[in-house]
Amino acid sequence: MKASETSVLKFVGGLDKVFIIPPFQRNYEWSEKECRALFDDINTSAVTKKSHYLGNVVYYVGENDGASYSEYILVDGQQRITTILLILCALRDIFKETDNEADAGSIDRRYLKNDTSDNKFRVRLKQTNHDLKSFSSIVDGVETKEDTKVVQNFNFFKQLIKESSVSPKEIYEAIPRLEMVDVNLQITNDLTAVQTIFEKINSTGKPLEPADLIRNFLLLATSSKEQQDLYDNYWVNIERELSTDNISRFARDYLIMKIFEDVPNDKIYSMFKEHFQQENIAHETILSDMYKYSKYYAWLKFYNCPLEKINKKLEYLNFYKSDDLYPLYLFLLERLYSTNTDELLKILSLLVDFVTRYRIVSPSGGGGALRAAIQQLLESLSTGAIEATYDNILFELSNSPTPASRFPDDAEFEKVLIDRVNPTYARALLLQIEEHEKFNIPVELSKVTIEHLMPQTLTQWWIDYLGGEDEASRIYDAYLNSIGNLAPISQSYNTKNSNKPWPSKVPNLRDVQFNITSEVADNEEWKEKDIIKRANDVAQRASKAVTSPLPRTRKYQTKDASDEFTPGLYPLSDLETPMEGANMQALVFDGDTYNVGTFRDLFCKVCLIALKHDNEKFDSIAKSNLIHKSTSTNVEGVKDPIIGFEPSRFVSPIRLEDTKYYVEGALSSKRVRVYSKQLLEQFYDLLSKAYIMLE
């Protein structure tokens, strides 16, 4: 290895050079943020006349395939070198626009092109296939319709140069002050060593993604030609199917499909490499298999399956956020699409119904119970323990290994729908009922919204109509997001209805194309009794439209005796003990017992105890949004509250008795425990007095 300091223009300039980005390298991915930072450094250098250190550029000298050209194979630094050349291209074009042909020609001759008609050596930097066409067009000054990062950043630099207070000439003169370290690996014909070095290098730009490392691993070959063939025949096609942004996630789901266990995002590459090295599978075999599955993964992401009926099922599965089932979908699409499409459609319909019930009821506390159950099912299918049929998969889903992964039955499903349901999921469910009953949906799911028949914001008309302030608040809290109060509707009708009085809403509802909505117009009134009646009716229709589980014939599994849940009294501070599937019995606080039937009721009671203990502190917590959903923000960037004053800020608002406070009702058992602990920790010694009784 030989290292020496130089300037970036001395490195890329001179005669008889061609720089090659090898196939194992990632595509060009610098963002506008990174481009602006580099441009600002150049601008500063133009003003101060001081040098700026660009970093190391690591390469090795490849085979000299031309009469007089040396190949420099870039192992690290290709993002920076590409960016510098894009800036030079932008400067050249601006010089041409201002009739500065001398500097424009100098940039072309010295840094961008070699004086040859041989396309292999003409453009000074040879990109990967993904960026080759767009980069070459920019170097040649030819307009391109490609929409790659290369094109986007080239146009961005032209904009920055024109907007800069520093002249293009001064910017050009500042670029030689960009210093770098030229690191020649002095390696010949040892691709294994080269790619090992690449894997260990910490890039100064955008960190390597799992896809970049997997690409490097799979393109490891005994010769440059074999490496290029693997890239051209497989990896480029995978990128074409999925786009580079989806490959890391695809690799993760592909690996789960092979090993039947969780793959954390920060372990995708290490687990991928370990598995396939242990299996001793040829890299071409792996790439060929991944290419085959990439087509099915594209169907999942882009709904571009030739069979539209399958795309519709996949759209519903994605709508219900069923990413955890992607490995299973991949397996089923590959196994059945070309052999038994009818059975595949039946199974996909079953899976839509399963995730519909699972997401709405939410039997899991947010852990990995569903993933574990699906991986177990996938293993049974892959090993041939069970055949991939509708009946077998229905049986396995109905006999889930744990309560937290269960297929909710009609009673549980209907209870949640009548009580309160996530309006987003309700939209899809109501369309499923419509499709089941009418066999046709004229409007796409993405073009349908949900109408709250009793509006989300009660006007004075609605308050008076429902019986005054107190009675209206009670009905609102109890039924706003009951399935009885929700109806699918197109956006234009939703805008017309808004929070108008009921008599004004009725004509618009009657015109809606969905029967499950237009039938509501037969109601002369829309009060508590009407919502309850429709809730019961729609819930029963949902059970008919959405496949129910079979009666359970197999006991729940446990890993070992220590994993079994034991009924009893647990400190509210305990977040480690798995409690999914447990029945809430009571809250015990400071020796007093409060009967609570659900985890949601538990959270309300904890809030009321805290409020009674110190109402000023509780009010401060609500006003400062101290207890909030840590992973979600609204459009203003403010985190969604768990305790607050505006019911419209919550998915399922619950009013704390007759107070001014509302709390979030759409919480899993795990989240209830987390937020209850966070709240009581704000009050001296309250947390240590709180216990929950489970059975």
C-alpha positions in Angstrom: 0.0 0.0 0.0 1.3 3.5 -0.9 -0.3 6.7 0.4 0.6 10.3 -0.7 -1.0 13.7 -0.4 -2.3 15.4 -3.5 -5.0 17.6 -4.8 -8.2 16.2 -6.3 -7.6 17.8 -9.7 -4.1 16.4 -9.9 -5.6 13.0 -9.1 -8.3 13.1 -11.8 -6.3 15.2 -14.2 -3.4 14.3 -16.5 -3.3 12.1 -19.5 -4.0 8.4 -20.1 -6.2 7.7 -17.1 -9.6 6.1 -16.7 -11.3 5.6 -13.4 -13.6 2.6 -13.0 -16.2 2.0 -10.4 -16.3 -1.8 -9.9 -19.5 -3.8 -9.8 -19.4 -4.4 -6.1 -19.6 -0.6 -5.4 -22.9 1.0 -4.6 -24.5 3.4 -7.1 -24.1 7.1 -6.7 -26.3 8.2 -3.8 -25.2 11.6 -2.5 -28.1 13.7 -1.3 -28.6 17.5 -1.7 -27.4 18.0 1.9 -24.1 16.3 1.2 -23.7 18.2 -2.1 -24.4 21.5 -0.5 -21.9 20.9 2.3 -19.1 20.2 -0.3 -20.1 23.2 -2.4 -20.1 25.5 0.7 -16.5 24.2 1.5 -15.5 25.1 -2.1 -17.1 28.5 -1.8 -15.4 29.2 1.5 -12.1 28.2 -0.1 -12.7 30.6 -3.0 -13.1 33.4 -0.5 -10.4 32.5 2.1 -7.9 30.9 -0.4 -7.4 28.1 2.2 -7.3 24.4 1.4 -10.0 21.9 2.3 -9.3 18.2 3.0 -11.6 16.0 1.0 -10.6 12.6 2.5 -8.9 9.4 1.3 -9.4 7.9 -2.2 -8.5 4.2 -2.2 -7.9 2.4 -5.5 -5.8 -0.2 -7.2 -4.4 -0.3 -10.7 -6.2 -2.7 -12.9 -5.2 -4.5 -16.1 -4.1 -2.1 -18.8 -6.5 -3.1 -21.6 -5.6 -0.1 -23.9 -2.5 0.8 -25.8 -1.8 3.7 -23.5 -4.5 4.0 -20.8 -4.2 3.0 -17.1 -7.2 1.8 -15.2 -7.7 3.0 -11.7 -10.3 0.9 -9.9 -11.9 2.9 -7.1 -12.5 1.0 -3.9 -13.4 4.0 -1.7 -14.1 7.6 -2.7 -16.2 7.1 -5.8 -19.0 9.2 -4.4 -16.7 12.2 -3.8 -14.9 11.8 -7.2 -18.2 11.6 -9.0 -19.4 14.7 -7.2 -16.3 16.7 -8.1 -16.7 15.7 -11.8 -20.4 16.8 -11.7 -19.3 20.2 -10.3 -16.8 20.4 -13.2 -19.5 19.5 -15.7 -21.8 22.2 -14.3 -19.0 24.8 -14.4 -18.1 23.8 -18.0 -21.7 24.2 -19.1 -22.0 27.6 -17.4 -18.7 28.7 -19.0 -20.2 27.8 -22.4 -23.3 29.8 -21.6 -21.1 32.9 -20.9 -18.8 32.3 -23.9 -15.9 31.3 -21.8 -14.9 28.6 -24.3 -11.3 28.4 -23.0 -12.1 27.3 -19.5 -14.9 25.1 -20.8 -12.6 23.3 -23.2 -9.9 23.0 -20.5 -12.3 21.2 -18.2 -13.3 18.8 -20.9 -9.8 17.9 -22.0 -8.1 17.8 -18.6 -10.7 16.2 -16.3 -13.7 14.8 -18.1 -12.7 13.1 -21.3 -9.8 11.3 -22.9 -8.8 12.0 -26.5 -10.0 8.7 -28.0 -13.0 7.3 -29.9 -12.9 4.1 -27.8 -16.0 4.4 -25.5 -14.3 2.3 -22.9 -11.7 5.0 -22.3 -13.3 8.2 -23.7 -15.2 9.3 -20.5 -12.7 9.7 -17.7 -14.9 8.0 -15.1 -16.8 4.8 -15.9 -19.8 4.5 -13.7 -21.8 1.4 -12.7 -24.5 0.4 -15.1 -27.1 2.2 -13.0 -25.5 5.6 -13.6 -23.5 4.9 -16.7 -25.9 6.4 -19.3 -26.9 9.5 -17.3 -23.3 10.3 -16.3 -22.0 9.9 -19.8 -24.7 12.1 -21.2 -23.8 14.9 -18.7 -20.1 14.6 -19.6 -20.9 14.8 -23.3 -23.2 17.8 -22.7 -26.2 16.0 -24.0 -29.7 16.5 -22.4 -30.9 13.4 -20.7 -34.4 12.4 -19.4 -32.9 10.0 -16.8 -33.9 10.8 -13.3 -31.0 9.6 -11.3 -29.1 11.1 -8.4 -26.4 11.9 -10.9 -28.7 14.1 -13.0 -30.4 15.6 -9.9 -27.1 16.7 -8.4 -25.7 18.0 -11.6 -28.7 20.3 -12.0 -28.5 21.2 -8.3 -24.8 22.3 -8.7 -25.7 24.5 -11.8 -28.3 26.2 -9.6 -25.9 26.7 -6.7 -23.2 28.1 -9.0 -25.6 30.6 -10.5 -26.9 31.7 -7.1 -23.5 31.9 -5.5 -22.0 35.3 -4.6 -18.7 33.9 -5.8 -18.1 33.9 -9.6 -17.9 30.6 -11.6 -14.3 31.5 -12.4 -13.4 31.8 -8.7 -15.2 28.6 -7.9 -13.2 26.8 -10.6 -9.9 28.2 -9.3 -10.8 27.0 -5.7 -11.3 23.4 -6.7 -7.5 22.7 -6.9 -7.3 23.6 -3.2 -9.4 20.4 -2.4 -6.8 18.1 -0.9 -6.9 14.3 -0.6 -4.8 11.3 0.2 -4.1 9.1 -2.8 -4.1 5.5 -1.4 -2.8 2.9 -3.9 -3.5 -0.6 -2.6 -0.8 -2.0 -4.9 -2.9 -5.2 -5.2 -2.9 -7.2 -8.4 -5.4 -9.9 -9.3 -6.7 -10.4 -5.8 -10.3 -9.5 -5.8 -10.9 -11.2 -2.4 -8.5 -8.9 -0.7 -9.9 -5.8 -2.5 -13.5 -6.6 -1.5 -12.5 -7.3 2.0 -10.8 -3.9 2.2 -14.0 -2.3 0.8 -16.1 -4.0 3.4 -14.0 -2.7 6.3 -13.6 0.9 5.0 -15.7 3.5 6.8 -17.0 5.8 4.2 -16.7 9.6 4.8 -20.0 10.0 2.9 -23.3 8.2 3.2 -22.8 5.0 5.4 -22.9 1.7 3.6 -26.4 0.1 3.5 -26.9 -3.7 4.0 -27.6 -3.9 0.2 -24.1 -2.3 -0.5 -22.4 -4.9 1.6 -24.4 -7.8 0.3 -23.7 -6.7 -3.2 -20.0 -6.7 -2.4 -20.2 -10.1 -0.9 -22.2 -11.7 -3.7 -20.1 -10.2 -6.5 -16.9 -11.7 -5.0 -15.4 -13.6 -7.9 -12.1 -15.0 -9.2 -11.8 -12.6 -12.0 -13.0 -9.2 -13.1 -14.8 -10.7 -16.0 -16.7 -13.2 -13.8 -17.5 -10.3 -11.4 -18.9 -8.2 -14.2 -21.0 -11.1 -15.5 -22.6 -11.6 -12.1 -23.3 -7.9 -12.0 -24.7 -7.7 -15.5 -26.7 -10.9 -15.4 -28.2 -10.7 -11.9 -27.6 -7.6 -9.7 -28.5 -5.0 -12.3 -31.8 -6.9 -13.0 -32.6 -7.0 -9.3 -32.0 -3.2 -9.1 -34.2 -2.8 -12.2 -37.0 -4.8 -10.6 -36.9 -3.1 -7.1 -35.0 0.1 -7.3 -32.0 0.4 -5.0 -34.0 1.8 -2.1 -35.9 -1.5 -1.6 -33.0 -3.9 -1.8 -31.9 -3.9 1.8 -35.4 -4.7 3.0 -35.8 -7.3 0.2 -32.6 -9.0 1.3 -33.9 -9.1 4.9 -37.3 -10.7 3.9 -35.6 -13.1 1.5 -33.2 -14.2 4.3 -36.1 -14.7 6.8 -37.8 -16.8 4.2 -34.7 -19.0 4.2 -33.9 -19.2 8.0 -37.4 -18.8 9.6 -36.2 -16.4 12.3 -36.1 -12.6 12.9 -33.4 -10.6 11.2 -32.8 -7.2 13.0 -32.1 -4.3 10.6 -28.6 -3.9 12.0 -27.8 -7.6 11.4 -29.1 -8.0 7.9 -25.6 -8.3 6.3 -23.9 -10.2 9.0 -26.7 -12.8 9.2 -27.0 -13.0 5.4 -23.3 -13.6 5.0 -23.1 -16.1 7.9 -26.0 -18.2 6.6 -24.9 -18.5 3.0 -21.3 -19.1 3.9 -22.4 -22.0 6.2 -24.6 -23.4 3.5 -21.7 -23.1 1.0 -24.0 -22.0 -1.8 -22.4 -20.6 -5.0 -22.8 -16.9 -5.3 -24.3 -17.2 -8.8 -26.9 -19.6 -7.4 -27.9 -17.1 -4.6 -28.0 -14.2 -7.1 -30.1 -16.3 -9.5 -32.6 -17.2 -6.7 -32.7 -13.6 -5.5 -33.4 -12.3 -9.0 -36.3 -14.8 -9.3 -37.8 -13.6 -6.0 -37.2 -9.9 -6.7 -40.0 -10.1 -9.3 -42.5 -11.2 -6.6 -41.2 -8.6 -4.2 -41.8 -5.9 -6.8 -45.4 -7.1 -7.0 -45.7 -6.6 -3.2 -44.2 -3.1 -3.5 -45.6 -1.8 -6.8 -48.7 -3.9 -7.5 -47.3 -4.8 -11.0 -48.4 -8.4 -11.1 -49.9 -9.3 -14.5 -53.0 -10.6 -12.7 -55.0 -7.6 -11.4 -56.9 -9.7 -8.8 -53.6 -10.5 -7.1 -52.6 -6.8 -7.1 -55.8 -5.9 -5.3 -55.2 -8.5 -2.6 -51.6 -7.2 -2.1 -52.9 -3.6 -1.9 -55.2 -4.6 1.0 -52.4 -6.6 2.7 -50.1 -3.5 2.5 -52.9 -1.2 3.7 -53.1 -3.3 6.9 -49.4 -2.8 7.4 -48.6 -6.5 7.1 -44.9 -6.2 6.3 -44.1 -8.9 8.8 -45.8 -11.3 6.5 -43.7 -10.4 3.4 -41.5 -13.6 3.7 -44.6 -15.7 3.6 -46.1 -13.8 0.7 -42.8 -14.3 -1.2 -42.9 -18.0 -0.6 -46.6 -18.3 -1.7 -46.2 -16.2 -4.8 -43.2 -18.2 -6.0 -44.8 -21.6 -5.1 -48.3 -21.1 -6.5 -48.4 -18.3 -9.1 -47.4 -20.5 -12.0 -49.0 -23.7 -10.8 -52.3 -22.9 -9.1 -53.4 -19.3 -9.3 -56.9 -20.1 -8.0 -55.5 -21.6 -4.8 -53.1 -18.6 -4.5 -56.0 -16.1 -4.7 -57.9 -18.1 -2.1 -54.9 -18.0 0.3 -54.2 -14.3 -0.3 -57.9 -13.6 0.4 -57.6 -15.6 3.6 -54.5 -13.6 4.7 -56.3 -10.3 4.0 -59.1 -11.5 6.3 -56.6 -12.6 8.9 -54.7 -9.4 9.0 -57.9 -7.4 9.0 -59.1 -9.1 12.2 -55.6 -9.1 13.7 -54.9 -5.4 13.1 -58.4 -4.3 14.3 -58.4 -6.4 17.5 -54.6 -6.1 18.0 -54.2 -9.1 20.3 -50.4 -8.6 20.5 -48.8 -6.0 22.8 -46.6 -4.8 19.9 -44.0 -7.5 20.2 -42.9 -10.2 17.8 -45.7 -12.7 18.4 -47.1 -12.4 14.9 -43.7 -12.6 13.2 -42.8 -15.7 15.3 -46.1 -17.4 14.3 -45.6 -16.6 10.6 -42.0 -17.8 10.6 -43.2 -21.1 12.2 -45.8 -21.4 9.5 -43.3 -20.6 6.8 -40.9 -23.3 8.1 -43.7 -25.9 8.0 -44.5 -24.9 4.4 -40.9 -24.8 3.3 -39.9 -28.1 4.8 -42.9 -29.9 3.4 -44.4 -30.6 6.8 -47.6 -29.1 5.4 -48.7 -28.4 1.9 -49.4 -24.8 0.8 -53.2 -25.1 0.6 -56.0 -22.8 1.8 -57.3 -25.4 4.3 -53.9 -26.1 5.8 -53.1 -22.4 6.2 -56.5 -21.7 7.7 -56.0 -24.5 10.2 -52.5 -23.2 11.2 -53.7 -19.6 11.6 -56.6 -20.8 13.7 -54.3 -22.7 16.0 -51.7 -20.0 16.6 -48.8 -20.9 18.9 -49.5 -18.0 21.3 -52.5 -15.9 22.4 -50.8 -12.8 21.1 -50.7 -14.2 17.6 -54.3 -15.5 17.6 -56.8 -15.3 14.8 -59.6 -13.2 16.5 -63.0 -14.9 16.6 -66.3 -13.3 15.8 -67.2 -12.3 19.4 -63.9 -10.6 19.9 -63.9 -9.0 16.5 -67.5 -7.6 16.8 -66.8 -6.3 20.4 -63.9 -4.2 19.2 -65.8 -2.9 16.2 -68.8 -1.9 18.3 -66.6 -0.3 21.0 -64.1 1.7 18.9 -62.0 1.0 15.8 -59.1 2.7 14.1 -60.9 4.8 11.4 -58.1 4.0 8.9 -58.6 0.3 9.2 -62.4 0.8 9.3 -62.2 2.3 5.8 -60.7 -0.9 4.4 -63.0 -3.1 6.4 -66.2 -1.3 5.2 -65.1 -1.6 1.6 -64.5 -5.3 2.2 -68.1 -5.7 3.4 -69.3 -3.8 0.4 -67.3 -6.0 -1.9 -68.6 -9.1 -0.2 -72.2 -8.0 -0.4 -72.2 -6.3 -3.8 -69.2 -8.0 -5.6 -67.9 -4.7 -6.9 -66.1 -1.6 -5.7 -66.2 1.2 -8.2 -63.6 3.4 -6.4 -60.1 2.5 -5.5 -59.2 2.1 -1.8 -56.7 5.0 -2.1 -59.5 7.3 -3.3 -61.9 6.6 -0.5 -62.0 8.4 2.9 -64.0 7.8 6.0 -67.0 9.8 7.1 -67.8 10.3 10.8 -71.6 10.5 10.7 -71.6 12.1 14.1 -68.8 14.6 13.3 -65.3 14.7 14.8 -66.0 18.4 15.8 -69.3 18.9 17.4 -71.0 22.2 16.4 -73.5 23.8 18.7 -76.3 22.2 16.5 -74.9 18.8 17.3 -74.5 19.5 21.0 -78.1 20.6 21.3 -79.3 17.8 19.1 -77.6 15.1 21.3 -79.0 16.5 24.5 -76.8 19.3 25.7 -73.2 19.6 26.7 -72.8 16.7 29.1 -74.9 14.2 27.2 -73.3 15.2 23.9 -69.8 14.7 25.4 -70.8 11.3 26.8 -72.1 10.1 23.4 -69.2 11.6 21.6 -66.6 9.8 23.8 -68.4 6.5 23.6 -69.3 6.3 19.9 -67.2 8.6 17.8 -65.1 5.8 16.4 -67.6 3.0 16.8 -68.0 1.2 13.5 -71.6 2.3 13.6 -70.6 5.9 13.2 -68.2 5.3 10.3 -69.0 5.1 6.6 -66.9 5.0 3.4 -67.3 8.0 1.2 -65.4 9.8 -1.6 -63.4 12.8 -0.8 -65.8 15.2 -2.5 -68.7 14.0 -0.5 -66.7 14.1 2.7 -66.0 17.8 2.1 -69.6 18.5 1.5 -70.7 16.8 4.7 -68.1 18.0 7.1 -69.9 18.7 10.4 -73.2 19.8 9.0 -76.5 19.1 10.8 -77.9 15.6 10.2 -80.8 16.7 7.9 -78.2 18.4 5.7 -76.0 15.3 5.5 -78.7 12.9 4.6 -79.1 13.9 0.8 -75.4 13.6 0.3 -75.2 10.2 2.0 -78.1 8.9 -0.2 -76.0 9.8 -3.4 -72.9 7.9 -2.3 -72.1 4.9 -4.5 -71.4 2.6 -1.5 -74.5 0.8 -0.3 -73.2 0.5 3.2 -73.1 4.3 3.3 -76.2 5.2 1.3 -78.4 3.0 3.4 -77.7 5.2 6.4 -79.8 7.9 4.7 -82.9 6.0 5.7 -82.3 7.1 9.3 -84.4 10.2 10.1 -82.2 10.7 13.2 -78.6 10.1 14.1 -78.5 9.7 17.9 -77.1 7.2 20.3 -79.7 4.5 19.6 -79.1 4.8 15.9 -75.3 4.5 16.2 -75.7 1.4 18.5 -78.1 -0.3 16.1 -75.9 0.3 13.1 -72.8 -0.8 15.0 -74.3 -4.1 15.9 -75.6 -4.6 12.3 -72.3 -3.7 10.6 -70.2 -5.8 13.1 -72.3 -8.8 12.3 -71.9 -8.2 8.6 -68.2 -7.8 9.1 -68.0 -11.3 10.6 -69.7 -12.7 7.6 -67.6 -10.8 5.1 -64.2 -11.5 6.8 -63.2 -15.1 7.2 -63.5 -16.5 10.8 -61.0 -18.8 12.4 -61.7 -22.5 12.8 -62.4 -23.8 16.4 -59.1 -24.2 18.2 -58.0 -27.9 18.5 -54.4 -27.3 19.6 -53.1 -25.9 22.9 -51.0 -22.8 23.0 -47.3 -23.4 22.9 -44.8 -22.2 25.5 -41.0 -22.2 25.1 -40.4 -23.5 28.6 -42.0 -23.3 32.0 -40.3 -20.0 32.8 -42.0 -18.4 29.8 -45.5 -19.2 30.9 -47.6 -16.3 32.2 -48.6 -16.7 35.8 -51.8 -14.9 37.0 -51.3 -12.7 40.0 -50.2 -9.2 41.2 -47.5 -7.4 39.3 -45.9 -4.0 40.0 -47.0 -1.4 37.4 -43.3 -0.6 37.0 -42.7 -4.1 35.6 -42.3 -3.8 31.8 -40.4 -7.0 31.3 -43.0 -9.7 32.1 -44.9 -10.7 29.0 -48.6 -10.0 29.6 -50.1 -10.4 26.1 -53.3 -12.4 26.3 -53.7 -11.8 30.0 -57.0 -10.7 31.4 -57.0 -7.4 33.4 -58.8 -7.8 36.7 -58.0 -4.8 38.9 -55.6 -2.0 39.7 -54.4 -2.0 43.3 -53.2 1.4 44.4 -52.0 2.2 47.9 -54.0 -0.8 49.3 -57.2 0.1 47.5 -58.6 -2.1 44.7 -60.2 -0.6 41.6 -62.0 -3.0 39.3 -60.9 -2.4 35.7 -61.8 -4.7 32.8 -59.3 -3.8 30.1 -55.8 -2.3 29.9 -57.5 0.8 28.4 -59.6 1.2 31.5 -56.4 0.7 33.6 -54.8 3.7 31.9 -57.9 5.9 32.5 -57.9 4.9 36.2 -54.1 5.7 36.5 -54.7 9.1 35.0 -57.6 9.9 37.4 -55.5 8.8 40.4 -52.6 11.1 39.2 -55.1 14.0 38.6 -56.6 13.6 42.1 -53.1 13.5 43.7 -51.9 16.7 42.1 -54.2 18.4 39.6 -51.7 21.3 38.8 -48.9 18.9 38.0 -51.3 16.7 35.9 -52.4 19.8 34.0 -48.8 20.8 33.4 -48.1 17.4 32.0 -51.0 17.6 29.6 -50.1 21.1 28.5 -46.5 20.3 27.9 -47.3 17.1 26.1 -44.9 15.2 28.4 -46.6 11.9 27.7 -46.7 11.3 24.0 -46.3 8.8 21.2 -42.5 8.9 20.8 -42.5 7.5 17.3 -45.2 9.7 15.7 -45.6 13.3 14.8 -48.4 15.3 13.3 -48.0 17.7 10.4 -46.7 20.5 12.5 -44.0 18.2 13.9 -45.5 18.1 17.4 -45.6 14.6 18.9 -49.0 13.1 19.2 -50.3 13.3 22.8 -51.4 10.5 25.1 -53.0 13.0 27.4 -54.4 16.3 26.2 -57.4 18.6 25.7 -58.4 18.2 22.0 -60.2 15.0 21.1 -59.4 15.5 17.4 -55.7 14.9 18.2 -56.5 11.2 19.2 -57.3 8.1 17.2 -59.8 7.0 19.8 -60.3 9.8 22.4 -61.6 8.9 25.8 -62.8 11.6 28.2 -61.6 11.3 31.7 -65.0 11.2 33.4 -66.4 14.8 33.6 -63.0 16.5 33.4 -61.5 18.6 30.5 -58.9 15.9 29.8 -58.9 13.3 27.1 -56.6 10.3 26.7 -55.7 8.0 23.8 -57.9 4.9 23.7 -56.1 3.0 20.9 -53.3 1.6 23.0 -51.9 -1.9 23.2 -51.4 -3.5 26.6 -47.7 -3.0 26.3 -48.1 0.7 25.5 -50.6 1.2 28.4 -47.9 -0.2 30.8 -45.3 2.1 29.3 -47.3 5.3 29.5 -48.8 4.5 32.9 -45.2 4.1 34.2 -44.1 7.3 32.5 -47.0 9.2 34.1 -46.6 8.0 37.6 -42.9 8.5 37.6 -43.7 12.3 37.4 -45.3 12.1 40.9 -43.2 11.3 43.9 -43.7 7.7 45.2 -46.9 7.0 43.2 -45.4 4.4 41.0 -44.2 2.2 43.9 -47.8 2.1 45.2 -49.3 0.8 42.0 -49.9 -2.9 41.1 -52.0 -4.7 38.5 -54.0 -7.8 39.1 -54.1 -10.2 36.2 -55.9 -13.5 35.6 
